Amino acid sequence: MSQSWSRGIVWVVLGLLAGCASTHPSDPLEPLNRKVFAFNDAVDRAVLEPTARAYRDIVPSPVRKGVSNFFGNIGDLWSAINSFLQLKIENGLHSTMRVGLNTFLGLGGLLDIASEAGLRAEPEDFGQTLGHWGLGPGPYLVLPLLGPSTLRDAAALPLDMQATSTGRLTSDTATAYGLTGLRIVDTRARLLGASRMLEDVALDKYLFTRDAWLQRRRNLVYDGQPPSQDEEEDWSAEEAAAPASAASASAP
């Protein structure tokens, strides 16, 4: 039996295990993912979006920009580490210089001096590092409250969150929680325009979000030069079978 026929049979079996008629090979858990997506959307509409709009309307733009720069500076340090882990030495030095300039000349990161000097941000995370070294993405996942991901990126997420945690900046628990909340609201406020566009153009918000996120993620992992889908989907069928089997019990 040829490799293409074998791969086709694997995906048919995975679709049956997931108990759904998903037509996207990266999304064998679509029924479960849609339920989590609906939950996240409800929480966003009830809490996050109204809070983000109030934050945008009340807090002056220069202050909001400073907040975004501050949290971005923390992310730049983790980007530098991941660039070095991927042996992207130039990018690692680039991000390290950004952190140095913005920390010492930009009032602790409140001002983005580095971008003004021509040093643009080069975002990298541990999921991208795993992808760089050949670990396939695995099935698409929608995580409660955290949103789109893949099996690979979900596994890397705890390390990403720990490395960029604002809790390291203070020993006071209340302040740490306050910084985390501010970061969430700031991130959501910066996405208000994108969410408005999504409402306007998407017939199916789930499908639009999934496809756009997966495409953007592939471009990030492969620095804008992703391989063909066939090459990327060479991760073993066994990796997909376990989560698909788990979801079949709860899928309609």
Beta strands, then each sheet from edge to edge (+ up, - down):
strand 1: 140-143
strand 2: 147-150
sheet 1: 1+ 2-
end
